[in-house]
Amino acid sequence: MSLFDDFTSSSDIGSRLFLSCIRLIVSRNCVPGHVFFLLVLPLCNKVLLFPGSHHGIVISMSGDLTLSVVPIEKPEDVNVILGHSHFIKTAEDLYEAVAGAVPVALFGLAFCEASADRLVRIEGNDEGLKELAGKNALHIGSGHSFLLFLRNCYPINVLNTIKNVQEVCTIYCATANPVEVIIAETHLGRGILGVIDGLSPVGVEGPVDVQNRIDLLRKFGYKRG
């Protein structure tokens, strides 16, 4: 057991839990390859933190709510769009949206049903990306979420088209960065609270950085001049 903290009082549980979560994240970063589980025991006002064997972080709250961090697994050259939608028509409509916006795009998408058969529905025109989308969607396991993996195009080329698909409710991220998905799980199912999209900033841009940014956009052809 790595950490054992006493709560001073039941009214202080919220702040103590928050601090324990911070310690958990720090502990994970200090011990690469290890996982830690934070168990809240309200009856005895204890927090237990101990290593586990699965990738990600799991926080268990009295058995009623579990928070976990699920990484999206993908090659570095693949872009991903993660969103929330509804209705089984999502899979075919997203296929048509991407294929219509960028005909040369290679893509695979997965949509998680939240009722009836509760299957991960797969569409796309690249078998490898379809398999990758299905695997990650099942791992995330959040009802009505969808994952779209892209090659030969960028999210900026298809994002507005996807937003305008009738079934789409929310876009969580559109990126080539490493992504971690924050999941909440109850007795009903799993939901996405948010994402960690890439790394934290290390400073504020200076004049040289500003010019580099301006030049980069013109090199890519997104700006004139």
PyMOL commands that place a pseudoatom at each C-alpha (Angstrom):
pseudoatom trace, name=CA, resn=MET, resi=1, chain=A, elem=C, hetatm=0, pos=[0.000, 0.000, 0.000]
pseudoatom trace, name=CA, resn=SER, resi=2, chain=A, elem=C, hetatm=0, pos=[1.542, 3.300, -1.134]
pseudoatom trace, name=CA, resn=LEU, resi=3, chain=A, elem=C, hetatm=0, pos=[-0.539, 5.893, 0.693]
pseudoatom trace, name=CA, resn=PHE, resi=4, chain=A, elem=C, hetatm=0, pos=[-2.966, 5.904, 3.636]
pseudoatom trace, name=CA, resn=ASP, resi=5, chain=A, elem=C, hetatm=0, pos=[-4.574, 9.238, 4.579]
pseudoatom trace, name=CA, resn=ASP, resi=6, chain=A, elem=C, hetatm=0, pos=[-7.041, 9.960, 7.382]
pseudoatom trace, name=CA, resn=PHE, resi=7, chain=A, elem=C, hetatm=0, pos=[-9.867, 12.389, 6.784]
pseudoatom trace, name=CA, resn=THR, resi=8, chain=A, elem=C, hetatm=0, pos=[-10.128, 14.873, 9.630]
pseudoatom trace, name=CA, resn=SER, resi=9, chain=A, elem=C, hetatm=0, pos=[-13.909, 15.079, 9.336]
pseudoatom trace, name=CA, resn=SER, resi=10, chain=A, elem=C, hetatm=0, pos=[-16.713, 13.980, 7.018]
pseudoatom trace, name=CA, resn=SER, resi=11, chain=A, elem=C, hetatm=0, pos=[-17.319, 17.619, 5.998]
pseudoatom trace, name=CA, resn=ASP, resi=12, chain=A, elem=C, hetatm=0, pos=[-13.765, 17.790, 4.665]
pseudoatom trace, name=CA, resn=ILE, resi=13, chain=A, elem=C, hetatm=0, pos=[-14.066, 14.811, 2.317]
pseudoatom trace, name=CA, resn=GLY, resi=14, chain=A, elem=C, hetatm=0, pos=[-14.314, 16.892, -0.875]
pseudoatom trace, name=CA, resn=SER, resi=15, chain=A, elem=C, hetatm=0, pos=[-11.081, 18.829, -0.363]
pseudoatom trace, name=CA, resn=ARG, resi=16, chain=A, elem=C, hetatm=0, pos=[-9.212, 15.782, 0.920]
pseudoatom trace, name=CA, resn=LEU, resi=17, chain=A, elem=C, hetatm=0, pos=[-10.318, 13.729, -2.069]
pseudoatom trace, name=CA, resn=PHE, resi=18, chain=A, elem=C, hetatm=0, pos=[-9.153, 16.458, -4.443]
pseudoatom trace, name=CA, resn=LEU, resi=19, chain=A, elem=C, hetatm=0, pos=[-5.708, 16.560, -2.827]
pseudoatom trace, name=CA, resn=SER, resi=20, chain=A, elem=C, hetatm=0, pos=[-5.501, 12.782, -2.925]
pseudoatom trace, name=CA, resn=CYS, resi=21, chain=A, elem=C, hetatm=0, pos=[-6.279, 12.832, -6.655]
pseudoatom trace, name=CA, resn=ILE, resi=22, chain=A, elem=C, hetatm=0, pos=[-3.391, 15.252, -7.165]
pseudoatom trace, name=CA, resn=ARG, resi=23, chain=A, elem=C, hetatm=0, pos=[-1.090, 12.933, -5.216]
pseudoatom trace, name=CA, resn=LEU, resi=24, chain=A, elem=C, hetatm=0, pos=[-2.286, 10.048, -7.365]
pseudoatom trace, name=CA, resn=ILE, resi=25, chain=A, elem=C, hetatm=0, pos=[-1.380, 11.831, -10.593]
pseudoatom trace, name=CA, resn=VAL, resi=26, chain=A, elem=C, hetatm=0, pos=[2.025, 12.827, -9.234]
pseudoatom trace, name=CA, resn=SER, resi=27, chain=A, elem=C, hetatm=0, pos=[2.643, 9.265, -8.072]
pseudoatom trace, name=CA, resn=ARG, resi=28, chain=A, elem=C, hetatm=0, pos=[1.775, 7.905, -11.501]
pseudoatom trace, name=CA, resn=ASN, resi=29, chain=A, elem=C, hetatm=0, pos=[4.252, 10.248, -13.183]
pseudoatom trace, name=CA, resn=CYS, resi=30, chain=A, elem=C, hetatm=0, pos=[6.992, 9.337, -10.739]
pseudoatom trace, name=CA, resn=VAL, resi=31, chain=A, elem=C, hetatm=0, pos=[6.633, 5.599, -11.299]
pseudoatom trace, name=CA, resn=PRO, resi=32, chain=A, elem=C, hetatm=0, pos=[6.398, 4.951, -15.065]
pseudoatom trace, name=CA, resn=GLY, resi=33, chain=A, elem=C, hetatm=0, pos=[4.507, 1.849, -16.066]
pseudoatom trace, name=CA, resn=HIS, resi=34, chain=A, elem=C, hetatm=0, pos=[2.619, 1.592, -12.773]
pseudoatom trace, name=CA, resn=VAL, resi=35, chain=A, elem=C, hetatm=0, pos=[-1.049, 2.193, -12.102]
pseudoatom trace, name=CA, resn=PHE, resi=36, chain=A, elem=C, hetatm=0, pos=[-2.563, 3.426, -8.867]
pseudoatom trace, name=CA, resn=PHE, resi=37, chain=A, elem=C, hetatm=0, pos=[-6.047, 2.921, -7.502]
pseudoatom trace, name=CA, resn=LEU, resi=38, chain=A, elem=C, hetatm=0, pos=[-7.609, 5.424, -5.121]
pseudoatom trace, name=CA, resn=LEU, resi=39, chain=A, elem=C, hetatm=0, pos=[-10.313, 3.880, -2.935]
pseudoatom trace, name=CA, resn=VAL, resi=40, chain=A, elem=C, hetatm=0, pos=[-12.600, 6.115, -0.890]
pseudoatom trace, name=CA, resn=LEU, resi=41, chain=A, elem=C, hetatm=0, pos=[-14.052, 4.501, 2.233]
pseudoatom trace, name=CA, resn=PRO, resi=42, chain=A, elem=C, hetatm=0, pos=[-16.563, 7.007, 3.659]
pseudoatom trace, name=CA, resn=LEU, resi=43, chain=A, elem=C, hetatm=0, pos=[-17.612, 4.818, 6.587]
pseudoatom trace, name=CA, resn=CYS, resi=44, chain=A, elem=C, hetatm=0, pos=[-14.145, 4.943, 8.114]
pseudoatom trace, name=CA, resn=ASN, resi=45, chain=A, elem=C, hetatm=0, pos=[-13.101, 8.231, 6.494]
pseudoatom trace, name=CA, resn=LYS, resi=46, chain=A, elem=C, hetatm=0, pos=[-10.061, 6.754, 4.785]
pseudoatom trace, name=CA, resn=VAL, resi=47, chain=A, elem=C, hetatm=0, pos=[-8.451, 7.096, 1.372]
pseudoatom trace, name=CA, resn=LEU, resi=48, chain=A, elem=C, hetatm=0, pos=[-6.438, 4.154, 0.114]
pseudoatom trace, name=CA, resn=LEU, resi=49, chain=A, elem=C, hetatm=0, pos=[-4.012, 4.426, -2.800]
pseudoatom trace, name=CA, resn=PHE, resi=50, chain=A, elem=C, hetatm=0, pos=[-2.360, 1.289, -4.091]
pseudoatom trace, name=CA, resn=PRO, resi=51, chain=A, elem=C, hetatm=0, pos=[-0.760, 0.068, -7.327]
pseudoatom trace, name=CA, resn=GLY, resi=52, chain=A, elem=C, hetatm=0, pos=[-2.702, -1.970, -9.855]
pseudoatom trace, name=CA, resn=SER, resi=53, chain=A, elem=C, hetatm=0, pos=[-1.910, -3.964, -12.959]
pseudoatom trace, name=CA, resn=HIS, resi=54, chain=A, elem=C, hetatm=0, pos=[-3.927, -2.251, -15.721]
pseudoatom trace, name=CA, resn=HIS, resi=55, chain=A, elem=C, hetatm=0, pos=[-3.035, 0.795, -17.790]
pseudoatom trace, name=CA, resn=GLY, resi=56, chain=A, elem=C, hetatm=0, pos=[-4.730, 4.002, -16.661]
pseudoatom trace, name=CA, resn=ILE, resi=57, chain=A, elem=C, hetatm=0, pos=[-5.853, 5.453, -13.338]
pseudoatom trace, name=CA, resn=VAL, resi=58, chain=A, elem=C, hetatm=0, pos=[-8.916, 4.226, -11.478]
pseudoatom trace, name=CA, resn=ILE, resi=59, chain=A, elem=C, hetatm=0, pos=[-10.602, 6.146, -8.663]
pseudoatom trace, name=CA, resn=SER, resi=60, chain=A, elem=C, hetatm=0, pos=[-13.367, 4.219, -6.897]
pseudoatom trace, name=CA, resn=MET, resi=61, chain=A, elem=C, hetatm=0, pos=[-15.920, 6.153, -4.836]
pseudoatom trace, name=CA, resn=SER, resi=62, chain=A, elem=C, hetatm=0, pos=[-17.883, 3.876, -2.518]
pseudoatom trace, name=CA, resn=GLY, resi=63, chain=A, elem=C, hetatm=0, pos=[-18.763, 1.628, -5.437]
pseudoatom trace, name=CA, resn=ASP, resi=64, chain=A, elem=C, hetatm=0, pos=[-21.160, 4.267, -6.832]
pseudoatom trace, name=CA, resn=LEU, resi=65, chain=A, elem=C, hetatm=0, pos=[-18.781, 6.098, -9.179]
pseudoatom trace, name=CA, resn=THR, resi=66, chain=A, elem=C, hetatm=0, pos=[-15.479, 5.106, -10.727]
pseudoatom trace, name=CA, resn=LEU, resi=67, chain=A, elem=C, hetatm=0, pos=[-13.227, 7.513, -12.606]
pseudoatom trace, name=CA, resn=SER, resi=68, chain=A, elem=C, hetatm=0, pos=[-10.643, 6.163, -15.010]
pseudoatom trace, name=CA, resn=VAL, resi=69, chain=A, elem=C, hetatm=0, pos=[-8.130, 7.426, -17.551]
pseudoatom trace, name=CA, resn=VAL, resi=70, chain=A, elem=C, hetatm=0, pos=[-8.212, 5.579, -20.873]
pseudoatom trace, name=CA, resn=PRO, resi=71, chain=A, elem=C, hetatm=0, pos=[-5.465, 6.319, -23.424]
pseudoatom trace, name=CA, resn=ILE, resi=72, chain=A, elem=C, hetatm=0, pos=[-6.314, 6.349, -27.129]
pseudoatom trace, name=CA, resn=GLU, resi=73, chain=A, elem=C, hetatm=0, pos=[-3.906, 4.006, -28.892]
pseudoatom trace, name=CA, resn=LYS, resi=74, chain=A, elem=C, hetatm=0, pos=[-2.888, 5.081, -32.394]
pseudoatom trace, name=CA, resn=PRO, resi=75, chain=A, elem=C, hetatm=0, pos=[0.154, 5.668, -34.627]
pseudoatom trace, name=CA, resn=GLU, resi=76, chain=A, elem=C, hetatm=0, pos=[1.699, 9.144, -34.487]
pseudoatom trace, name=CA, resn=ASP, resi=77, chain=A, elem=C, hetatm=0, pos=[0.712, 9.946, -38.082]
pseudoatom trace, name=CA, resn=VAL, resi=78, chain=A, elem=C, hetatm=0, pos=[-2.992, 9.276, -37.487]
pseudoatom trace, name=CA, resn=ASN, resi=79, chain=A, elem=C, hetatm=0, pos=[-5.364, 12.082, -36.478]
pseudoatom trace, name=CA, resn=VAL, resi=80, chain=A, elem=C, hetatm=0, pos=[-8.338, 11.357, -34.253]
pseudoatom trace, name=CA, resn=ILE, resi=81, chain=A, elem=C, hetatm=0, pos=[-11.702, 13.015, -33.687]
pseudoatom trace, name=CA, resn=LEU, resi=82, chain=A, elem=C, hetatm=0, pos=[-13.594, 11.967, -30.560]
pseudoatom trace, name=CA, resn=GLY, resi=83, chain=A, elem=C, hetatm=0, pos=[-17.212, 12.997, -30.160]
pseudoatom trace, name=CA, resn=HIS, resi=84, chain=A, elem=C, hetatm=0, pos=[-20.672, 12.239, -28.806]
pseudoatom trace, name=CA, resn=SER, resi=85, chain=A, elem=C, hetatm=0, pos=[-23.631, 11.475, -31.021]
pseudoatom trace, name=CA, resn=HIS, resi=86, chain=A, elem=C, hetatm=0, pos=[-26.932, 9.613, -30.950]
pseudoatom trace, name=CA, resn=PHE, resi=87, chain=A, elem=C, hetatm=0, pos=[-28.870, 7.107, -33.039]
pseudoatom trace, name=CA, resn=ILE, resi=88, chain=A, elem=C, hetatm=0, pos=[-27.524, 4.221, -35.097]
pseudoatom trace, name=CA, resn=LYS, resi=89, chain=A, elem=C, hetatm=0, pos=[-27.629, 6.319, -38.294]
pseudoatom trace, name=CA, resn=THR, resi=90, chain=A, elem=C, hetatm=0, pos=[-24.478, 8.058, -37.006]
pseudoatom trace, name=CA, resn=ALA, resi=91, chain=A, elem=C, hetatm=0, pos=[-22.113, 5.466, -38.470]
pseudoatom trace, name=CA, resn=GLU, resi=92, chain=A, elem=C, hetatm=0, pos=[-23.305, 5.779, -42.071]
pseudoatom trace, name=CA, resn=ASP, resi=93, chain=A, elem=C, hetatm=0, pos=[-23.824, 9.540, -41.888]
pseudoatom trace, name=CA, resn=LEU, resi=94, chain=A, elem=C, hetatm=0, pos=[-20.286, 10.143, -40.620]
pseudoatom trace, name=CA, resn=TYR, resi=95, chain=A, elem=C, hetatm=0, pos=[-18.930, 7.913, -43.391]
pseudoatom trace, name=CA, resn=GLU, resi=96, chain=A, elem=C, hetatm=0, pos=[-20.719, 10.022, -45.991]
pseudoatom trace, name=CA, resn=ALA, resi=97, chain=A, elem=C, hetatm=0, pos=[-19.603, 13.266, -44.322]
pseudoatom trace, name=CA, resn=VAL, resi=98, chain=A, elem=C, hetatm=0, pos=[-15.899, 12.385, -44.434]
pseudoatom trace, name=CA, resn=ALA, resi=99, chain=A, elem=C, hetatm=0, pos=[-15.959, 10.787, -47.886]
pseudoatom trace, name=CA, resn=GLY, resi=100, chain=A, elem=C, hetatm=0, pos=[-17.843, 13.770, -49.296]
pseudoatom trace, name=CA, resn=ALA, resi=101, chain=A, elem=C, hetatm=0, pos=[-15.578, 16.393, -47.726]
pseudoatom trace, name=CA, resn=VAL, resi=102, chain=A, elem=C, hetatm=0, pos=[-12.226, 14.781, -48.619]
pseudoatom trace, name=CA, resn=PRO, resi=103, chain=A, elem=C, hetatm=0, pos=[-12.588, 11.962, -51.192]
pseudoatom trace, name=CA, resn=VAL, resi=104, chain=A, elem=C, hetatm=0, pos=[-8.911, 10.934, -50.860]
pseudoatom trace, name=CA, resn=ALA, resi=105, chain=A, elem=C, hetatm=0, pos=[-9.104, 10.581, -47.062]
pseudoatom trace, name=CA, resn=LEU, resi=106, chain=A, elem=C, hetatm=0, pos=[-8.421, 7.199, -45.509]
pseudoatom trace, name=CA, resn=PHE, resi=107, chain=A, elem=C, hetatm=0, pos=[-10.478, 6.702, -42.369]
pseudoatom trace, name=CA, resn=GLY, resi=108, chain=A, elem=C, hetatm=0, pos=[-12.054, 4.335, -39.912]
pseudoatom trace, name=CA, resn=LEU, resi=109, chain=A, elem=C, hetatm=0, pos=[-14.839, 5.220, -37.494]
pseudoatom trace, name=CA, resn=ALA, resi=110, chain=A, elem=C, hetatm=0, pos=[-16.594, 3.517, -34.628]
pseudoatom trace, name=CA, resn=PHE, resi=111, chain=A, elem=C, hetatm=0, pos=[-19.858, 4.393, -32.884]
pseudoatom trace, name=CA, resn=CYS, resi=112, chain=A, elem=C, hetatm=0, pos=[-20.882, 2.920, -29.511]
pseudoatom trace, name=CA, resn=GLU, resi=113, chain=A, elem=C, hetatm=0, pos=[-24.551, 2.031, -29.232]
pseudoatom trace, name=CA, resn=ALA, resi=114, chain=A, elem=C, hetatm=0, pos=[-26.080, 2.851, -25.847]
pseudoatom trace, name=CA, resn=SER, resi=115, chain=A, elem=C, hetatm=0, pos=[-29.196, 0.643, -26.044]
pseudoatom trace, name=CA, resn=ALA, resi=116, chain=A, elem=C, hetatm=0, pos=[-30.656, -2.413, -27.819]
pseudoatom trace, name=CA, resn=ASP, resi=117, chain=A, elem=C, hetatm=0, pos=[-27.751, -4.583, -29.071]
pseudoatom trace, name=CA, resn=ARG, resi=118, chain=A, elem=C, hetatm=0, pos=[-25.138, -2.193, -27.622]
pseudoatom trace, name=CA, resn=LEU, resi=119, chain=A, elem=C, hetatm=0, pos=[-22.601, -2.976, -30.315]
pseudoatom trace, name=CA, resn=VAL, resi=120, chain=A, elem=C, hetatm=0, pos=[-19.689, -0.930, -31.604]
pseudoatom trace, name=CA, resn=ARG, resi=121, chain=A, elem=C, hetatm=0, pos=[-20.728, -0.024, -35.152]
pseudoatom trace, name=CA, resn=ILE, resi=122, chain=A, elem=C, hetatm=0, pos=[-17.853, 0.243, -37.648]
pseudoatom trace, name=CA, resn=GLU, resi=123, chain=A, elem=C, hetatm=0, pos=[-17.559, 2.129, -40.944]
pseudoatom trace, name=CA, resn=GLY, resi=124, chain=A, elem=C, hetatm=0, pos=[-14.692, 3.459, -43.069]
pseudoatom trace, name=CA, resn=ASN, resi=125, chain=A, elem=C, hetatm=0, pos=[-12.614, 2.801, -46.159]
pseudoatom trace, name=CA, resn=ASP, resi=126, chain=A, elem=C, hetatm=0, pos=[-9.383, 1.560, -44.539]
pseudoatom trace, name=CA, resn=GLU, resi=127, chain=A, elem=C, hetatm=0, pos=[-9.419, -1.827, -42.800]
pseudoatom trace, name=CA, resn=GLY, resi=128, chain=A, elem=C, hetatm=0, pos=[-6.548, -1.006, -40.462]
pseudoatom trace, name=CA, resn=LEU, resi=129, chain=A, elem=C, hetatm=0, pos=[-8.125, 2.245, -39.286]
pseudoatom trace, name=CA, resn=LYS, resi=130, chain=A, elem=C, hetatm=0, pos=[-11.516, 0.559, -38.915]
pseudoatom trace, name=CA, resn=GLU, resi=131, chain=A, elem=C, hetatm=0, pos=[-10.010, -2.099, -36.675]
pseudoatom trace, name=CA, resn=LEU, resi=132, chain=A, elem=C, hetatm=0, pos=[-8.146, 0.548, -34.674]
pseudoatom trace, name=CA, resn=ALA, resi=133, chain=A, elem=C, hetatm=0, pos=[-11.317, 2.604, -34.202]
pseudoatom trace, name=CA, resn=GLY, resi=134, chain=A, elem=C, hetatm=0, pos=[-13.311, -0.403, -33.043]
pseudoatom trace, name=CA, resn=LYS, resi=135, chain=A, elem=C, hetatm=0, pos=[-10.654, -1.477, -30.555]
pseudoatom trace, name=CA, resn=ASN, resi=136, chain=A, elem=C, hetatm=0, pos=[-10.358, 1.985, -29.001]
pseudoatom trace, name=CA, resn=ALA, resi=137, chain=A, elem=C, hetatm=0, pos=[-14.119, 2.596, -28.931]
pseudoatom trace, name=CA, resn=LEU, resi=138, chain=A, elem=C, hetatm=0, pos=[-14.664, -0.676, -27.078]
pseudoatom trace, name=CA, resn=HIS, resi=139, chain=A, elem=C, hetatm=0, pos=[-11.893, 0.221, -24.637]
pseudoatom trace, name=CA, resn=ILE, resi=140, chain=A, elem=C, hetatm=0, pos=[-13.449, 3.634, -23.941]
pseudoatom trace, name=CA, resn=GLY, resi=141, chain=A, elem=C, hetatm=0, pos=[-16.877, 2.005, -23.717]
pseudoatom trace, name=CA, resn=SER, resi=142, chain=A, elem=C, hetatm=0, pos=[-18.905, 5.210, -23.456]
pseudoatom trace, name=CA, resn=GLY, resi=143, chain=A, elem=C, hetatm=0, pos=[-22.443, 5.018, -24.818]
pseudoatom trace, name=CA, resn=HIS, resi=144, chain=A, elem=C, hetatm=0, pos=[-23.116, 7.129, -27.930]
pseudoatom trace, name=CA, resn=SER, resi=145, chain=A, elem=C, hetatm=0, pos=[-19.452, 8.139, -28.267]
pseudoatom trace, name=CA, resn=PHE, resi=146, chain=A, elem=C, hetatm=0, pos=[-17.704, 7.926, -31.618]
pseudoatom trace, name=CA, resn=LEU, resi=147, chain=A, elem=C, hetatm=0, pos=[-14.092, 7.769, -32.761]
pseudoatom trace, name=CA, resn=LEU, resi=148, chain=A, elem=C, hetatm=0, pos=[-12.822, 8.750, -36.188]
pseudoatom trace, name=CA, resn=PHE, resi=149, chain=A, elem=C, hetatm=0, pos=[-9.243, 7.992, -37.258]
pseudoatom trace, name=CA, resn=LEU, resi=150, chain=A, elem=C, hetatm=0, pos=[-7.885, 9.873, -40.288]
pseudoatom trace, name=CA, resn=ARG, resi=151, chain=A, elem=C, hetatm=0, pos=[-5.040, 9.627, -42.779]
pseudoatom trace, name=CA, resn=ASN, resi=152, chain=A, elem=C, hetatm=0, pos=[-4.464, 11.729, -45.919]
pseudoatom trace, name=CA, resn=CYS, resi=153, chain=A, elem=C, hetatm=0, pos=[-6.390, 14.611, -44.392]
pseudoatom trace, name=CA, resn=TYR, resi=154, chain=A, elem=C, hetatm=0, pos=[-6.564, 16.656, -41.219]
pseudoatom trace, name=CA, resn=PRO, resi=155, chain=A, elem=C, hetatm=0, pos=[-9.429, 17.301, -38.784]
pseudoatom trace, name=CA, resn=ILE, resi=156, chain=A, elem=C, hetatm=0, pos=[-9.617, 20.913, -40.003]
pseudoatom trace, name=CA, resn=ASN, resi=157, chain=A, elem=C, hetatm=0, pos=[-10.681, 19.543, -43.416]
pseudoatom trace, name=CA, resn=VAL, resi=158, chain=A, elem=C, hetatm=0, pos=[-13.706, 17.640, -42.073]
pseudoatom trace, name=CA, resn=LEU, resi=159, chain=A, elem=C, hetatm=0, pos=[-14.552, 19.054, -38.643]
pseudoatom trace, name=CA, resn=ASN, resi=160, chain=A, elem=C, hetatm=0, pos=[-17.268, 21.523, -39.630]
pseudoatom trace, name=CA, resn=THR, resi=161, chain=A, elem=C, hetatm=0, pos=[-18.859, 18.898, -41.873]
pseudoatom trace, name=CA, resn=ILE, resi=162, chain=A, elem=C, hetatm=0, pos=[-18.932, 16.462, -38.957]
pseudoatom trace, name=CA, resn=LYS, resi=163, chain=A, elem=C, hetatm=0, pos=[-20.375, 19.096, -36.606]
pseudoatom trace, name=CA, resn=ASN, resi=164, chain=A, elem=C, hetatm=0, pos=[-23.221, 19.613, -39.070]
pseudoatom trace, name=CA, resn=VAL, resi=165, chain=A, elem=C, hetatm=0, pos=[-24.209, 15.939, -39.078]
pseudoatom trace, name=CA, resn=GLN, resi=166, chain=A, elem=C, hetatm=0, pos=[-27.660, 15.885, -37.476]
pseudoatom trace, name=CA, resn=GLU, resi=167, chain=A, elem=C, hetatm=0, pos=[-26.840, 13.233, -34.906]
pseudoatom trace, name=CA, resn=VAL, resi=168, chain=A, elem=C, hetatm=0, pos=[-23.612, 14.794, -33.608]
pseudoatom trace, name=CA, resn=CYS, resi=169, chain=A, elem=C, hetatm=0, pos=[-23.944, 16.440, -30.179]
pseudoatom trace, name=CA, resn=THR, resi=170, chain=A, elem=C, hetatm=0, pos=[-20.395, 17.194, -29.033]
pseudoatom trace, name=CA, resn=ILE, resi=171, chain=A, elem=C, hetatm=0, pos=[-16.784, 17.109, -30.193]
pseudoatom trace, name=CA, resn=TYR, resi=172, chain=A, elem=C, hetatm=0, pos=[-14.307, 16.377, -27.388]
pseudoatom trace, name=CA, resn=CYS, resi=173, chain=A, elem=C, hetatm=0, pos=[-11.098, 16.706, -29.393]
pseudoatom trace, name=CA, resn=ALA, resi=174, chain=A, elem=C, hetatm=0, pos=[-9.624, 16.698, -32.898]
pseudoatom trace, name=CA, resn=THR, resi=175, chain=A, elem=C, hetatm=0, pos=[-5.888, 16.088, -32.813]
pseudoatom trace, name=CA, resn=ALA, resi=176, chain=A, elem=C, hetatm=0, pos=[-2.806, 14.107, -33.756]
pseudoatom trace, name=CA, resn=ASN, resi=177, chain=A, elem=C, hetatm=0, pos=[-1.506, 14.402, -30.182]
pseudoatom trace, name=CA, resn=PRO, resi=178, chain=A, elem=C, hetatm=0, pos=[-1.476, 11.598, -27.634]
pseudoatom trace, name=CA, resn=VAL, resi=179, chain=A, elem=C, hetatm=0, pos=[-4.910, 11.628, -25.961]
pseudoatom trace, name=CA, resn=GLU, resi=180, chain=A, elem=C, hetatm=0, pos=[-6.198, 10.350, -22.633]
pseudoatom trace, name=CA, resn=VAL, resi=181, chain=A, elem=C, hetatm=0, pos=[-9.954, 10.108, -22.104]
pseudoatom trace, name=CA, resn=ILE, resi=182, chain=A, elem=C, hetatm=0, pos=[-11.394, 10.770, -18.629]
pseudoatom trace, name=CA, resn=ILE, resi=183, chain=A, elem=C, hetatm=0, pos=[-14.193, 8.257, -18.017]
pseudoatom trace, name=CA, resn=ALA, resi=184, chain=A, elem=C, hetatm=0, pos=[-16.865, 8.173, -15.303]
pseudoatom trace, name=CA, resn=GLU, resi=185, chain=A, elem=C, hetatm=0, pos=[-18.589, 4.839, -14.691]
pseudoatom trace, name=CA, resn=THR, resi=186, chain=A, elem=C, hetatm=0, pos=[-21.733, 4.130, -12.655]
pseudoatom trace, name=CA, resn=HIS, resi=187, chain=A, elem=C, hetatm=0, pos=[-24.120, 1.178, -12.410]
pseudoatom trace, name=CA, resn=LEU, resi=188, chain=A, elem=C, hetatm=0, pos=[-25.794, 2.482, -15.603]
pseudoatom trace, name=CA, resn=GLY, resi=189, chain=A, elem=C, hetatm=0, pos=[-22.778, 2.793, -17.872]
pseudoatom trace, name=CA, resn=ARG, resi=190, chain=A, elem=C, hetatm=0, pos=[-19.767, 4.893, -18.836]
pseudoatom trace, name=CA, resn=GLY, resi=191, chain=A, elem=C, hetatm=0, pos=[-19.510, 8.534, -19.910]
pseudoatom trace, name=CA, resn=ILE, resi=192, chain=A, elem=C, hetatm=0, pos=[-16.756, 10.869, -21.097]
pseudoatom trace, name=CA, resn=LEU, resi=193, chain=A, elem=C, hetatm=0, pos=[-15.979, 13.748, -18.718]
pseudoatom trace, name=CA, resn=GLY, resi=194, chain=A, elem=C, hetatm=0, pos=[-13.257, 15.243, -20.899]
pseudoatom trace, name=CA, resn=VAL, resi=195, chain=A, elem=C, hetatm=0, pos=[-9.884, 14.590, -22.488]
pseudoatom trace, name=CA, resn=ILE, resi=196, chain=A, elem=C, hetatm=0, pos=[-6.189, 15.276, -21.964]
pseudoatom trace, name=CA, resn=ASP, resi=197, chain=A, elem=C, hetatm=0, pos=[-5.063, 16.464, -25.412]
pseudoatom trace, name=CA, resn=GLY, resi=198, chain=A, elem=C, hetatm=0, pos=[-1.274, 16.418, -25.665]
pseudoatom trace, name=CA, resn=LEU, resi=199, chain=A, elem=C, hetatm=0, pos=[1.150, 18.035, -23.237]
pseudoatom trace, name=CA, resn=SER, resi=200, chain=A, elem=C, hetatm=0, pos=[0.945, 21.137, -21.038]
pseudoatom trace, name=CA, resn=PRO, resi=201, chain=A, elem=C, hetatm=0, pos=[2.497, 24.436, -22.257]
pseudoatom trace, name=CA, resn=VAL, resi=202, chain=A, elem=C, hetatm=0, pos=[5.963, 25.374, -21.015]
pseudoatom trace, name=CA, resn=GLY, resi=203, chain=A, elem=C, hetatm=0, pos=[5.783, 29.140, -21.596]
pseudoatom trace, name=CA, resn=VAL, resi=204, chain=A, elem=C, hetatm=0, pos=[4.301, 32.060, -23.547]
pseudoatom trace, name=CA, resn=GLU, resi=205, chain=A, elem=C, hetatm=0, pos=[5.376, 32.714, -27.148]
pseudoatom trace, name=CA, resn=GLY, resi=206, chain=A, elem=C, hetatm=0, pos=[7.883, 35.461, -27.931]
pseudoatom trace, name=CA, resn=PRO, resi=207, chain=A, elem=C, hetatm=0, pos=[8.448, 37.486, -31.120]
pseudoatom trace, name=CA, resn=VAL, resi=208, chain=A, elem=C, hetatm=0, pos=[10.400, 34.690, -32.835]
pseudoatom trace, name=CA, resn=ASP, resi=209, chain=A, elem=C, hetatm=0, pos=[7.697, 32.170, -31.964]
pseudoatom trace, name=CA, resn=VAL, resi=210, chain=A, elem=C, hetatm=0, pos=[5.023, 34.475, -33.362]
pseudoatom trace, name=CA, resn=GLN, resi=211, chain=A, elem=C, hetatm=0, pos=[6.867, 34.772, -36.666]
pseudoatom trace, name=CA, resn=ASN, resi=212, chain=A, elem=C, hetatm=0, pos=[7.403, 31.011, -36.821]
pseudoatom trace, name=CA, resn=ARG, resi=213, chain=A, elem=C, hetatm=0, pos=[3.669, 30.470, -36.298]
pseudoatom trace, name=CA, resn=ILE, resi=214, chain=A, elem=C, hetatm=0, pos=[2.811, 32.942, -39.072]
pseudoatom trace, name=CA, resn=ASP, resi=215, chain=A, elem=C, hetatm=0, pos=[5.312, 31.322, -41.452]
pseudoatom trace, name=CA, resn=LEU, resi=216, chain=A, elem=C, hetatm=0, pos=[4.072, 27.813, -40.678]
pseudoatom trace, name=CA, resn=LEU, resi=217, chain=A, elem=C, hetatm=0, pos=[0.463, 28.624, -41.590]
pseudoatom trace, name=CA, resn=ARG, resi=218, chain=A, elem=C, hetatm=0, pos=[1.593, 30.090, -44.904]
pseudoatom trace, name=CA, resn=LYS, resi=219, chain=A, elem=C, hetatm=0, pos=[3.829, 27.099, -45.572]
pseudoatom trace, name=CA, resn=PHE, resi=220, chain=A, elem=C, hetatm=0, pos=[0.793, 24.838, -45.139]
pseudoatom trace, name=CA, resn=GLY, resi=221, chain=A, elem=C, hetatm=0, pos=[-1.224, 27.060, -47.466]
pseudoatom trace, name=CA, resn=TYR, resi=222, chain=A, elem=C, hetatm=0, pos=[-3.858, 28.061, -44.907]
pseudoatom trace, name=CA, resn=LYS, resi=223, chain=A, elem=C, hetatm=0, pos=[-2.965, 31.779, -45.169]
pseudoatom trace, name=CA, resn=ARG, resi=224, chain=A, elem=C, hetatm=0, pos=[-2.030, 33.980, -48.123]
pseudoatom trace, name=CA, resn=GLY, resi=225, chain=A, elem=C, hetatm=0, pos=[1.151, 35.980, -48.602]
for i in range(1, 225): cmd.bond("trace and resi %d" % i, "trace and resi %d" % (i + 1))
show_as sticks, trace
zoom trace
